Amino acid sequence: MVKMYQPVSVPKAAFAFCRYVIAILIWISLVLRIKCGIILVFVILVLSTILTVKWAPLVVIYTYTIDKLIHSRKELLDVKAMRFAHILGSVMALISLILLYFVNESIGWAFVLLFAILKTISAFGFCSASKLYGCIMSGGCCALTKNHAH
């Protein structure tokens, strides 16, 4: 049987730092029209997917610098849900880059705006990708699609 929940403990402030930095990088890239900022976001999210949330670049940077001086309490996260969220973020960054470089810059920046809004919502703790993962793993978010034992 596949283990549904795979807990990992990370400093709460490090996880918040990661969410905020990604959102800020996307907004800066959008406002200043800096495509390489989206490349940086893509690289960070891909590395976070591969390395898992505990070893995600921004989490590690915070954990081994600021958190050594100002300790934050730990937060328990689901590795698989965070990996799913990082995959979705990576895909959104990749779509942004494809649109910006190969399709149409105006459409690309419009997509980056959507990406920035979604990542900002996530930065404030409402991770829709993580919630979506939970819904998928539990059989659906809608009461009509959930499996019910009779």
N, CA, C and O atoms as a GROMACS GRO file, in nm:
protein
  600
    1MET      N    1   0.084  -0.118   0.000
    1MET     CA    2   0.000   0.000   0.000
    1MET      C    3   0.089   0.125   0.000
    1MET      O    4   0.191   0.130   0.069
    2VAL      N    5   0.050   0.224  -0.077
    2VAL     CA    6   0.124   0.349  -0.088
    2VAL      C    7   0.096   0.435   0.034
    2VAL      O    8  -0.019   0.457   0.072
    3LYS      N    9   0.202   0.484   0.095
    3LYS     CA   10   0.189   0.572   0.211
    3LYS      C   11   0.134   0.706   0.164
    3LYS      O   12   0.197   0.774   0.083
    4MET      N   13   0.016   0.743   0.215
    4MET     CA   14  -0.051   0.864   0.170
    4MET      C   15   0.018   0.990   0.221
    4MET      O   16   0.039   1.085   0.146
    5TYR      N   17   0.053   0.991   0.348
    5TYR     CA   18   0.109   1.111   0.410
    5TYR      C   19   0.252   1.084   0.449
    5TYR      O   20   0.281   0.988   0.520
    6GLN      N   21   0.342   1.169   0.404
    6GLN     CA   22   0.485   1.155   0.436
    6GLN      C   23   0.530   1.283   0.505
    6GLN      O   24   0.567   1.379   0.438
    7PRO      N   25   0.526   1.285   0.640
    7PRO     CA   26   0.557   1.409   0.712
    7PRO      C   27   0.705   1.444   0.712
    7PRO      O   28   0.792   1.357   0.713
    8VAL      N   29   0.731   1.575   0.713
    8VAL     CA   30   0.865   1.627   0.728
    8VAL      C   31   0.853   1.756   0.810
    8VAL      O   32   0.757   1.831   0.796
    9SER      N   33   0.952   1.779   0.894
    9SER     CA   34   0.952   1.896   0.979
    9SER      C   35   1.054   1.997   0.927
    9SER      O   36   1.171   1.964   0.908
   10VAL      N   37   1.008   2.120   0.905
   10VAL     CA   38   1.097   2.229   0.862
   10VAL      C   39   1.066   2.351   0.948
   10VAL      O   40   0.955   2.364   0.998
   11PRO      N   41   1.163   2.441   0.964
   11PRO     CA   42   1.132   2.564   1.038
   11PRO      C   43   1.020   2.640   0.968
   11PRO      O   44   1.023   2.663   0.847
   12LYS      N   45   0.921   2.679   1.047
   12LYS     CA   46   0.805   2.750   0.992
   12LYS      C   47   0.847   2.876   0.916
   12LYS      O   48   0.794   2.905   0.809
   13ALA      N   49   0.941   2.950   0.971
   13ALA     CA   50   0.986   3.074   0.907
   13ALA      C   51   1.059   3.045   0.776
   13ALA      O   52   1.051   3.124   0.682
   14ALA      N   53   1.130   2.933   0.768
   14ALA     CA   54   1.201   2.896   0.644
   14ALA      C   55   1.102   2.865   0.534
   14ALA      O   56   1.122   2.903   0.418
   15PHE      N   57   0.996   2.796   0.569
   15PHE     CA   58   0.893   2.763   0.470
   15PHE      C   59   0.823   2.891   0.423
   15PHE      O   60   0.794   2.907   0.304
   16ALA      N   61   0.795   2.981   0.516
   16ALA     CA   62   0.734   3.110   0.479
   16ALA      C   63   0.829   3.191   0.391
   16ALA      O   64   0.787   3.250   0.292
   17PHE      N   65   0.956   3.193   0.427
   17PHE     CA   66   1.058   3.264   0.349
   17PHE      C   67   1.058   3.214   0.204
   17PHE      O   68   1.062   3.295   0.111
   18CYS      N   69   1.053   3.086   0.186
   18CYS     CA   70   1.051   3.025   0.053
   18CYS      C   71   0.929   3.074  -0.026
   18CYS      O   72   0.942   3.116  -0.140
   19ARG      N   73   0.812   3.069   0.036
   19ARG     CA   74   0.689   3.113  -0.033
   19ARG      C   75   0.697   3.261  -0.069
   19ARG      O   76   0.662   3.299  -0.181
   20TYR      N   77   0.742   3.344   0.025
   20TYR     CA   78   0.748   3.489   0.000
   20TYR      C   79   0.849   3.524  -0.109
   20TYR      O   80   0.819   3.605  -0.196
   21VAL      N   81   0.967   3.463  -0.104
   21VAL     CA   82   1.070   3.494  -0.202
   21VAL      C   83   1.024   3.458  -0.342
   21VAL      O   84   1.044   3.536  -0.436
   22ILE      N   85   0.962   3.343  -0.359
   22ILE     CA   86   0.912   3.303  -0.491
   22ILE      C   87   0.810   3.403  -0.541
   22ILE      O   88   0.818   3.448  -0.656
   23ALA      N   89   0.714   3.439  -0.458
   23ALA     CA   90   0.611   3.535  -0.499
   23ALA      C   91   0.674   3.670  -0.534
   23ALA      O   92   0.639   3.731  -0.635
   24ILE      N   93   0.766   3.717  -0.452
   24ILE     CA   94   0.832   3.846  -0.477
   24ILE      C   95   0.913   3.842  -0.607
   24ILE      O   96   0.909   3.938  -0.684
   25LEU      N   97   0.984   3.733  -0.631
   25LEU     CA   98   1.061   3.721  -0.756
   25LEU      C   99   0.970   3.727  -0.879
   25LEU      O  100   1.005   3.789  -0.979
   26ILE      N  101   0.855   3.663  -0.869
   26ILE     CA  102   0.762   3.666  -0.983
   26ILE      C  103   0.710   3.808  -1.004
   26ILE      O  104   0.704   3.855  -1.118
   27TRP      N  105   0.670   3.876  -0.896
   27TRP     CA  106   0.619   4.013  -0.909
   27TRP      C  107   0.726   4.108  -0.963
   27TRP      O  108   0.697   4.191  -1.049
   28ILE      N  109   0.848   4.097  -0.912
   28ILE     CA  110   0.956   4.183  -0.962
   28ILE      C  111   0.978   4.157  -1.111
   28ILE      O  112   0.993   4.251  -1.190
   29SER      N  113   0.980   4.029  -1.149
   29SER     CA  114   0.998   3.994  -1.290
   29SER      C  115   0.886   4.053  -1.375
   29SER      O  116   0.911   4.105  -1.484
   30LEU      N  117   0.764   4.046  -1.326
   30LEU     CA  118   0.649   4.099  -1.399
   30LEU      C  119   0.656   4.251  -1.413
   30LEU      O  120   0.643   4.304  -1.523
   31VAL      N  121   0.676   4.319  -1.302
   31VAL     CA  122   0.676   4.466  -1.303
   31VAL      C  123   0.790   4.522  -1.386
   31VAL      O  124   0.772   4.618  -1.461
   32LEU      N  125   0.909   4.461  -1.373
   32LEU     CA  126   1.026   4.511  -1.445
   32LEU      C  127   1.048   4.442  -1.580
   32LEU      O  128   1.141   4.474  -1.653
   33ARG      N  129   0.959   4.345  -1.611
   33ARG     CA  130   0.968   4.269  -1.737
   33ARG      C  131   1.105   4.201  -1.752
   33ARG      O  132   1.172   4.213  -1.854
   34ILE      N  133   1.144   4.130  -1.644
   34ILE     CA  134   1.272   4.059  -1.641
   34ILE      C  135   1.247   3.909  -1.658
   34ILE      O  136   1.207   3.841  -1.563
   35LYS      N  137   1.270   3.860  -1.777
   35LYS     CA  138   1.245   3.718  -1.805
   35LYS      C  139   1.336   3.626  -1.724
   35LYS      O  140   1.294   3.518  -1.684
   36CYS      N  141   1.460   3.669  -1.700
   36CYS     CA  142   1.552   3.581  -1.628
   36CYS      C  143   1.505   3.558  -1.483
   36CYS      O  144   1.546   3.461  -1.420
   37GLY      N  145   1.422   3.646  -1.431
   37GLY     CA  146   1.363   3.624  -1.298
   37GLY      C  147   1.272   3.502  -1.298
   37GLY      O  148   1.268   3.427  -1.201
   38ILE      N  149   1.200   3.483  -1.408
   38ILE     CA  150   1.112   3.366  -1.420
   38ILE      C  151   1.197   3.240  -1.438
   38ILE      O  152   1.160   3.133  -1.390
   39ILE      N  153   1.310   3.253  -1.506
   39ILE     CA  154   1.403   3.139  -1.517
   39ILE      C  155   1.452   3.100  -1.378
   39ILE      O  156   1.458   2.981  -1.346
   40LEU      N  157   1.488   3.198  -1.296
   40LEU     CA  158   1.533   3.171  -1.160
   40LEU      C  159   1.424   3.101  -1.078
   40LEU      O  160   1.451   3.005  -1.007
   41VAL      N  161   1.301   3.150  -1.090
   41VAL     CA  162   1.188   3.087  -1.020
   41VAL      C  163   1.173   2.942  -1.066
   41VAL      O  164   1.154   2.852  -0.984
   42PHE      N  165   1.182   2.920  -1.196
   42PHE     CA  166   1.171   2.785  -1.251
   42PHE      C  167   1.279   2.694  -1.193
   42PHE      O  168   1.249   2.582  -1.149
   43VAL      N  169   1.403   2.739  -1.191
   43VAL     CA  170   1.514   2.659  -1.138
   43VAL      C  171   1.492   2.628  -0.989
   43VAL      O  172   1.511   2.514  -0.946
   44ILE      N  173   1.452   2.727  -0.912
   44ILE     CA  174   1.428   2.706  -0.768
   44ILE      C  175   1.317   2.603  -0.748
   44ILE      O  176   1.330   2.514  -0.664
   45LEU      N  177   1.209   2.615  -0.823
   45LEU     CA  178   1.096   2.522  -0.807
   45LEU      C  179   1.131   2.381  -0.853
   45LEU      O  180   1.088   2.284  -0.791
   46VAL      N  181   1.206   2.369  -0.961
   46VAL     CA  182   1.249   2.236  -1.006
   46VAL      C  183   1.340   2.172  -0.902
   46VAL      O  184   1.324   2.054  -0.869
   47LEU      N  185   1.436   2.248  -0.851
   47LEU     CA  186   1.523   2.194  -0.746
   47LEU      C  187   1.444   2.157  -0.621
   47LEU      O  188   1.474   2.056  -0.558
   48SER      N  189   1.345   2.237  -0.587
   48SER     CA  190   1.261   2.206  -0.471
   48SER      C  191   1.182   2.078  -0.493
   48SER      O  192   1.161   2.000  -0.400
   49THR      N  193   1.139   2.055  -0.617
   49THR     CA  194   1.068   1.931  -0.652
   49THR      C  195   1.161   1.811  -0.635
   49THR      O  196   1.123   1.711  -0.574
   50ILE      N  197   1.279   1.822  -0.689
   50ILE     CA  198   1.374   1.711  -0.687
   50ILE      C  199   1.426   1.683  -0.545
   50ILE      O  200   1.433   1.568  -0.503
   51LEU      N  201   1.460   1.788  -0.473
   51LEU     CA  202   1.524   1.773  -0.342
   51LEU      C  203   1.426   1.756  -0.227
   51LEU      O  204   1.468   1.720  -0.117
   52THR      N  205   1.300   1.779  -0.248
   52THR     CA  206   1.190   1.781  -0.151
   52THR      C  207   1.196   1.909  -0.067
   52THR      O  208   1.297   1.978  -0.063
   53VAL      N  209   1.087   1.937  -0.001
   53VAL     CA  210   1.073   2.064   0.072
   53VAL      C  211   1.179   2.081   0.181
   53VAL      O  212   1.224   2.192   0.206
   54LYS      N  213   1.220   1.973   0.245
   54LYS     CA  214   1.320   1.983   0.353
   54LYS      C  215   1.453   2.036   0.300
   54LYS      O  216   1.524   2.106   0.372
   55TRP      N  217   1.488   2.003   0.176
   55TRP     CA  218   1.616   2.044   0.117
   55TRP      C  219   1.597   2.144   0.003
   55TRP      O  220   1.689   2.165  -0.076
   56ALA      N  221   1.480   2.204  -0.005
   56ALA     CA  222   1.454   2.306  -0.106
   56ALA      C  223   1.554   2.420  -0.087
   56ALA      O  224   1.583   2.458   0.026
   57PRO      N  225   1.607   2.475  -0.196
   57PRO     CA  226   1.713   2.576  -0.184
   57PRO      C  227   1.681   2.691  -0.088
   57PRO      O  228   1.765   2.726  -0.004
   58LEU      N  229   1.565   2.750  -0.099
   58LEU     CA  230   1.533   2.865  -0.013
   58LEU      C  231   1.511   2.823   0.132
   58LEU      O  232   1.543   2.899   0.223
   59VAL      N  233   1.456   2.705   0.154
   59VAL     CA  234   1.439   2.653   0.290
   59VAL      C  235   1.576   2.629   0.353
   59VAL      O  236   1.598   2.664   0.469
   60VAL      N  237   1.668   2.570   0.278
   60VAL     CA  238   1.803   2.543   0.328
   60VAL      C  239   1.876   2.673   0.358
   60VAL      O  240   1.940   2.687   0.463
   61ILE      N  241   1.868   2.769   0.265
   61ILE     CA  242   1.935   2.898   0.287
   61ILE      C  243   1.888   2.962   0.417
   61ILE      O  244   1.969   3.007   0.498
   62TYR      N  245   1.757   2.966   0.439
   62TYR     CA  246   1.703   3.027   0.560
   62TYR      C  247   1.741   2.945   0.684
   62TYR      O  248   1.784   3.000   0.786
   63THR      N  249   1.726   2.814   0.675
   63THR     CA  250   1.752   2.726   0.790
   63THR      C  251   1.895   2.739   0.840
   63THR      O  252   1.919   2.740   0.961
   64TYR      N  253   1.990   2.749   0.748
   64TYR     CA  254   2.131   2.753   0.787
   64TYR      C  255   2.188   2.894   0.800
   64TYR      O  256   2.309   2.911   0.816
   65THR      N  257   2.102   2.995   0.794
   65THR     CA  258   2.148   3.132   0.816
   65THR      C  259   2.060   3.197   0.923
   65THR      O  260   2.094   3.192   1.042
   66ILE      N  261   1.952   3.255   0.884
   66ILE     CA  262   1.866   3.333   0.974
   66ILE      C  263   1.811   3.247   1.088
   66ILE      O  264   1.805   3.292   1.203
   67ASP      N  265   1.771   3.124   1.057
   67ASP     CA  266   1.712   3.039   1.162
   67ASP      C  267   1.815   2.999   1.267
   67ASP      O  268   1.777   2.960   1.378
   68LYS      N  269   1.943   3.008   1.236
   68LYS     CA  270   2.048   2.981   1.335
   68LYS      C  271   2.053   3.093   1.439
   68LYS      O  272   2.091   3.071   1.554
   69LEU      N  273   2.016   3.213   1.397
   69LEU     CA  274   2.016   3.329   1.487
   69LEU      C  275   1.881   3.349   1.556
   69LEU      O  276   1.874   3.377   1.676
   70ILE      N  277   1.776   3.335   1.479
   70ILE     CA  278   1.640   3.355   1.531
   70ILE      C  279   1.562   3.227   1.502
   70ILE      O  280   1.506   3.209   1.393
   71HIS      N  281   1.558   3.138   1.600
   71HIS     CA  282   1.493   3.009   1.581
   71HIS      C  283   1.342   3.025   1.567
   71HIS      O  284   1.278   3.099   1.642
   72SER      N  285   1.287   2.955   1.470
   72SER     CA  286   1.141   2.952   1.457
   72SER      C  287   1.095   2.810   1.490
   72SER      O  288   1.171   2.714   1.479
   73ARG      N  289   0.970   2.800   1.530
   73ARG     CA  290   0.919   2.667   1.560
   73ARG      C  291   0.907   2.588   1.431
   73ARG      O  292   0.906   2.643   1.322
   74LYS      N  293   0.897   2.458   1.447
   74LYS     CA  294   0.891   2.368   1.333
   74LYS      C  295   0.748   2.358   1.281
   74LYS      O  296   0.651   2.375   1.355
   75GLU      N  297   0.739   2.329   1.153
   75GLU     CA  298   0.610   2.307   1.089
   75GLU      C  299   0.614   2.170   1.024
   75GLU      O  300   0.712   2.133   0.960
   76LEU      N  301   0.507   2.094   1.042
   76LEU     CA  302   0.498   1.961   0.984
   76LEU      C  303   0.429   1.973   0.848
   76LEU      O  304   0.317   2.023   0.838
   77LEU      N  305   0.497   1.926   0.744
   77LEU     CA  306   0.445   1.932   0.608
   77LEU      C  307   0.441   1.793   0.548
   77LEU      O  308   0.510   1.702   0.594
   78ASP      N  309   0.359   1.777   0.446
   78ASP     CA  310   0.352   1.651   0.372
   78ASP      C  311   0.446   1.662   0.252
   78ASP      O  312   0.424   1.744   0.163
   79VAL      N  313   0.549   1.579   0.250
   79VAL     CA  314   0.650   1.582   0.143
   79VAL      C  315   0.583   1.567   0.007
   79VAL      O  316   0.615   1.640  -0.087
   80LYS      N  317   0.491   1.472  -0.004
   80LYS     CA  318   0.427   1.446  -0.134
   80LYS      C  319   0.340   1.562  -0.179
   80LYS      O  320   0.339   1.596  -0.298
   81ALA      N  321   0.268   1.624  -0.088
   81ALA     CA  322   0.185   1.740  -0.124
   81ALA      C  323   0.272   1.857  -0.166
   81ALA      O  324   0.239   1.929  -0.261
   82MET      N  325   0.383   1.877  -0.096
   82MET     CA  326   0.474   1.986  -0.132
   82MET      C  327   0.542   1.959  -0.266
   82MET      O  328   0.564   2.052  -0.345
   83ARG      N  329   0.577   1.834  -0.292
   83ARG     CA  330   0.636   1.800  -0.421
   83ARG      C  331   0.536   1.828  -0.533
   83ARG      O  332   0.572   1.884  -0.637
   84PHE      N  333   0.412   1.791  -0.512
   84PHE     CA  334   0.306   1.818  -0.610
   84PHE      C  335   0.294   1.968  -0.634
   84PHE      O  336   0.284   2.012  -0.748
   85ALA      N  337   0.294   2.046  -0.526
   85ALA     CA  338   0.284   2.192  -0.537
   85ALA      C  339   0.404   2.249  -0.613
   85ALA      O  340   0.388   2.339  -0.696
   86HIS      N  341   0.523   2.197  -0.585
   86HIS     CA  342   0.643   2.245  -0.655
   86HIS      C  343   0.640   2.205  -0.803
   86HIS      O  344   0.686   2.281  -0.889
   87ILE      N  345   0.586   2.087  -0.833
   87ILE     CA  346   0.571   2.047  -0.973
   87ILE      C  347   0.478   2.142  -1.045
   87ILE      O  348   0.509   2.189  -1.155
   88LEU      N  349   0.363   2.172  -0.985
   88LEU     CA  350   0.268   2.264  -1.049
   88LEU      C  351   0.330   2.403  -1.067
   88LEU      O  352   0.311   2.467  -1.171
   89GLY      N  353   0.404   2.450  -0.968
   89GLY     CA  354   0.472   2.579  -0.981
   89GLY      C  355   0.576   2.576  -1.092
   89GLY      O  356   0.588   2.671  -1.168
   90SER      N  357   0.650   2.466  -1.101
   90SER     CA  358   0.749   2.450  -1.208
   90SER      C  359   0.683   2.452  -1.344
   90SER      O  360   0.734   2.514  -1.438
   91VAL      N  361   0.570   2.384  -1.356
   91VAL     CA  362   0.497   2.381  -1.483
   91VAL      C  363   0.448   2.522  -1.519
   91VAL      O  364   0.456   2.563  -1.635
   92MET      N  365   0.396   2.594  -1.420
   92MET     CA  366   0.350   2.730  -1.448
   92MET      C  367   0.466   2.820  -1.490
   92MET      O  368   0.450   2.903  -1.580
   93ALA      N  369   0.581   2.805  -1.427
   93ALA     CA  370   0.698   2.884  -1.466
   93ALA      C  371   0.743   2.845  -1.607
   93ALA      O  372   0.779   2.932  -1.686
   94LEU      N  373   0.740   2.716  -1.638
   94LEU     CA  374   0.779   2.671  -1.771
   94LEU      C  375   0.683   2.724  -1.878
   94LEU      O  376   0.727   2.768  -1.984
   95ILE      N  377   0.554   2.719  -1.850
   95ILE     CA  378   0.456   2.774  -1.945
   95ILE      C  379   0.482   2.923  -1.964
   95ILE      O  380   0.478   2.973  -2.077
   96SER      N  381   0.509   2.994  -1.855
   96SER     CA  382   0.542   3.136  -1.864
   96SER      C  383   0.659   3.159  -1.958
   96SER      O  384   0.655   3.246  -2.044
   97LEU      N  385   0.764   3.080  -1.940
   97LEU     CA  386   0.884   3.095  -2.022
   97LEU      C  387   0.860   3.062  -2.169
   97LEU      O  388   0.908   3.132  -2.258
   98ILE      N  389   0.784   2.957  -2.193
   98ILE     CA  390   0.752   2.921  -2.332
   98ILE      C  391   0.672   3.033  -2.398
   98ILE      O  392   0.699   3.070  -2.513
   99LEU      N  393   0.574   3.086  -2.325
   99LEU     CA  394   0.494   3.196  -2.381
   99LEU      C  395   0.581   3.320  -2.404
   99LEU      O  396   0.570   3.385  -2.508
  100LEU      N  397   0.666   3.353  -2.308
  100LEU     CA  398   0.750   3.472  -2.318
  100LEU      C  399   0.852   3.463  -2.431
  100LEU      O  400   0.873   3.559  -2.505
  101TYR      N  401   0.915   3.347  -2.445
  101TYR     CA  402   1.024   3.334  -2.541
  101TYR      C  403   0.981   3.286  -2.680
  101TYR      O  404   1.044   3.322  -2.780
  102PHE      N  405   0.875   3.208  -2.688
  102PHE     CA  406   0.844   3.142  -2.815
  102PHE      C  407   0.706   3.172  -2.873
  102PHE      O  408   0.682   3.146  -2.991
  103VAL      N  409   0.615   3.226  -2.792
  103VAL     CA  410   0.480   3.247  -2.843
  103VAL      C  411   0.451   3.395  -2.861
  103VAL      O  412   0.454   3.447  -2.973
  104ASN      N  413   0.424   3.462  -2.751
  104ASN     CA  414   0.390   3.603  -2.757
  104ASN      C  415   0.418   3.665  -2.620
  104ASN      O  416   0.365   3.619  -2.519
  105GLU      N  417   0.502   3.767  -2.618
  105GLU     CA  418   0.540   3.827  -2.489
  105GLU      C  419   0.421   3.881  -2.411
  105GLU      O  420   0.415   3.866  -2.289
  106SER      N  421   0.328   3.944  -2.480
  106SER     CA  422   0.210   3.999  -2.410
  106SER      C  423   0.130   3.890  -2.342
  106SER      O  424   0.088   3.904  -2.227
  107ILE      N  425   0.109   3.781  -2.413
  107ILE     CA  426   0.037   3.667  -2.354
  107ILE      C  427   0.121   3.608  -2.240
  107ILE      O  428   0.067   3.570  -2.136
  108GLY      N  429   0.251   3.601  -2.260
  108GLY     CA  430   0.341   3.550  -2.157
  108GLY      C  431   0.333   3.629  -2.028
  108GLY      O  432   0.323   3.572  -1.920
  109TRP      N  433   0.338   3.764  -2.041
  109TRP     CA  434   0.331   3.847  -1.920
  109TRP      C  435   0.193   3.840  -1.856
  109TRP      O  436   0.181   3.852  -1.734
  110ALA      N  437   0.088   3.820  -1.935
  110ALA     CA  438  -0.046   3.802  -1.878
  110ALA      C  439  -0.050   3.672  -1.796
  110ALA      O  440  -0.110   3.668  -1.689
  111PHE      N  441   0.014   3.568  -1.848
  111PHE     CA  442   0.021   3.441  -1.775
  111PHE      C  443   0.105   3.457  -1.649
  111PHE      O  444   0.072   3.400  -1.544
  112VAL      N  445   0.214   3.533  -1.658
  112VAL     CA  446   0.297   3.559  -1.540
  112VAL      C  447   0.215   3.633  -1.434
  112VAL      O  448   0.233   3.608  -1.315
  113LEU      N  449   0.126   3.722  -1.475
  113LEU     CA  450   0.038   3.790  -1.380
  113LEU      C  451  -0.048   3.688  -1.305
  113LEU      O  452  -0.061   3.695  -1.183
  114LEU      N  453  -0.107   3.595  -1.378
  114LEU     CA  454  -0.186   3.489  -1.315
  114LEU      C  455  -0.099   3.408  -1.219
  114LEU      O  456  -0.141   3.378  -1.107
  115PHE      N  457   0.020   3.373  -1.262
  115PHE     CA  458   0.116   3.298  -1.180
  115PHE      C  459   0.150   3.377  -1.054
  115PHE      O  460   0.153   3.320  -0.945
  116ALA      N  461   0.174   3.506  -1.068
  116ALA     CA  462   0.206   3.592  -0.953
  116ALA      C  463   0.091   3.596  -0.853
  116ALA      O  464   0.113   3.589  -0.732
  117ILE      N  465  -0.030   3.606  -0.903
  117ILE     CA  466  -0.148   3.610  -0.815
  117ILE      C  467  -0.160   3.478  -0.739
  117ILE      O  468  -0.180   3.478  -0.617
  118LEU      N  469  -0.149   3.366  -0.810
  118LEU     CA  470  -0.161   3.235  -0.745
  118LEU      C  471  -0.049   3.213  -0.643
  118LEU      O  472  -0.074   3.160  -0.535
  119LYS      N  473   0.073   3.254  -0.676
  119LYS     CA  474   0.184   3.237  -0.582
  119LYS      C  475   0.171   3.331  -0.462
  119LYS      O  476   0.215   3.297  -0.352
  120THR      N  477   0.112   3.447  -0.481
  120THR     CA  478   0.089   3.539  -0.369
  120THR      C  479  -0.014   3.480  -0.273
  120THR      O  480   0.002   3.486  -0.151
  121ILE      N  481  -0.119   3.423  -0.328
  121ILE     CA  482  -0.220   3.356  -0.245
  121ILE      C  483  -0.153   3.243  -0.167
  121ILE      O  484  -0.179   3.226  -0.048
  122SER      N  485  -0.068   3.167  -0.234
  122SER     CA  486   0.006   3.059  -0.170
  122SER      C  487   0.099   3.112  -0.061
  122SER      O  488   0.113   3.052   0.045
  123ALA      N  489   0.163   3.226  -0.089
  123ALA     CA  490   0.257   3.285   0.008
  123ALA      C  491   0.188   3.320   0.139
  123ALA      O  492   0.250   3.316   0.246
  124PHE      N  493   0.061   3.353   0.130
  124PHE     CA  494  -0.013   3.387   0.252
  124PHE      C  495  -0.075   3.264   0.318
  124PHE      O  496  -0.159   3.276   0.408
  125GLY      N  497  -0.033   3.145   0.274
  125GLY     CA  498  -0.072   3.023   0.343
  125GLY      C  499  -0.190   2.949   0.285
  125GLY      O  500  -0.236   2.852   0.345
  126PHE      N  501  -0.240   2.990   0.172
  126PHE     CA  502  -0.354   2.922   0.109
  126PHE      C  503  -0.306   2.847  -0.014
  126PHE      O  504  -0.336   2.886  -0.127
  127CYS      N  505  -0.231   2.741   0.007
  127CYS     CA  506  -0.169   2.668  -0.103
  127CYS      C  507  -0.272   2.582  -0.174
  127CYS      O  508  -0.305   2.472  -0.129
  128SER      N  509  -0.323   2.633  -0.285
  128SER     CA  510  -0.426   2.561  -0.358
  128SER      C  511  -0.371   2.431  -0.418
  128SER      O  512  -0.446   2.334  -0.429
  129ALA      N  513  -0.244   2.427  -0.456
  129ALA     CA  514  -0.185   2.306  -0.512
  129ALA      C  515  -0.179   2.196  -0.406
  129ALA      O  516  -0.208   2.080  -0.435
  130SER      N  517  -0.141   2.231  -0.285
  130SER     CA  518  -0.137   2.134  -0.176
  130SER      C  519  -0.277   2.082  -0.144
  130SER      O  520  -0.296   1.963  -0.119
  131LYS      N  521  -0.374   2.172  -0.144
  131LYS     CA  522  -0.514   2.133  -0.121
  131LYS      C  523  -0.563   2.041  -0.233
  131LYS      O  524  -0.632   1.942  -0.207
  132LEU      N  525  -0.527   2.075  -0.357
  132LEU     CA  526  -0.565   1.992  -0.471
  132LEU      C  527  -0.507   1.852  -0.456
  132LEU      O  528  -0.576   1.753  -0.484
  133TYR      N  529  -0.382   1.843  -0.413
  133TYR     CA  530  -0.320   1.713  -0.391
  133TYR      C  531  -0.400   1.633  -0.288
  133TYR      O  532  -0.426   1.514  -0.307
  134GLY      N  533  -0.438   1.698  -0.179
  134GLY     CA  534  -0.517   1.632  -0.076
  134GLY      C  535  -0.649   1.582  -0.130
  134GLY      O  536  -0.694   1.472  -0.095
  135CYS      N  537  -0.711   1.662  -0.213
  135CYS     CA  538  -0.838   1.622  -0.273
  135CYS      C  539  -0.821   1.502  -0.366
  135CYS      O  540  -0.900   1.408  -0.362
  136ILE      N  541  -0.718   1.506  -0.448
  136ILE     CA  542  -0.692   1.396  -0.541
  136ILE      C  543  -0.668   1.266  -0.463
  136ILE      O  544  -0.721   1.161  -0.498
  137MET      N  545  -0.587   1.275  -0.359
  137MET     CA  546  -0.552   1.156  -0.283
  137MET      C  547  -0.668   1.102  -0.199
  137MET      O  548  -0.672   0.983  -0.168
  138SER      N  549  -0.762   1.190  -0.165
  138SER     CA  550  -0.876   1.144  -0.084
  138SER      C  551  -0.995   1.103  -0.170
  138SER      O  552  -1.098   1.061  -0.118
  139GLY      N  553  -0.981   1.116  -0.301
  139GLY     CA  554  -1.089   1.072  -0.389
  139GLY      C  555  -1.173   1.185  -0.444
  139GLY      O  556  -1.270   1.160  -0.516
  140GLY      N  557  -1.140   1.308  -0.413
  140GLY     CA  558  -1.212   1.422  -0.467
  140GLY      C  559  -1.248   1.523  -0.362
  140GLY      O  560  -1.260   1.490  -0.244
  141CYS      N  561  -1.264   1.648  -0.405
  141CYS     CA  562  -1.298   1.756  -0.312
  141CYS      C  563  -1.449   1.778  -0.304
  141CYS      O  564  -1.500   1.830  -0.205
  142CYS      N  565  -1.516   1.739  -0.406
  142CYS     CA  566  -1.660   1.758  -0.412
  142CYS      C  567  -1.728   1.641  -0.342
  142CYS      O  568  -1.688   1.526  -0.359
  143ALA      N  569  -1.832   1.670  -0.265
  143ALA     CA  570  -1.905   1.565  -0.194
  143ALA      C  571  -1.960   1.461  -0.291
  143ALA      O  572  -1.975   1.344  -0.254
  144LEU      N  573  -1.990   1.501  -0.413
  144LEU     CA  574  -2.045   1.408  -0.511
  144LEU      C  575  -1.941   1.312  -0.567
  144LEU      O  576  -1.975   1.203  -0.612
  145THR      N  577  -1.814   1.350  -0.564
  145THR     CA  578  -1.710   1.264  -0.622
  145THR      C  579  -1.637   1.180  -0.520
  145THR      O  580  -1.560   1.092  -0.558
  146LYS      N  581  -1.659   1.203  -0.393
  146LYS     CA  582  -1.591   1.125  -0.290
  146LYS      C  583  -1.650   0.984  -0.282
  146LYS      O  584  -1.769   0.961  -0.301
  147ASN      N  585  -1.558   0.891  -0.251
  147ASN     CA  586  -1.604   0.753  -0.232
  147ASN      C  587  -1.665   0.743  -0.093
  147ASN      O  588  -1.604   0.781   0.007
  148HIS      N  589  -1.786   0.692  -0.088
  148HIS     CA  590  -1.855   0.677   0.041
  148HIS      C  591  -1.876   0.529   0.068
  148HIS      O  592  -1.922   0.455  -0.019
  149ALA      N  593  -1.842   0.486   0.188
  149ALA     CA  594  -1.867   0.348   0.229
  149ALA      C  595  -2.009   0.339   0.283
  149ALA      O  596  -2.048   0.416   0.371
  150HIS      N  597  -2.084   0.245   0.231
  150HIS     CA  598  -2.222   0.230   0.279
  150HIS      C  599  -2.233   0.116   0.373
  150HIS      O  600  -2.342   0.088   0.424
   0.00000   0.00000   0.00000
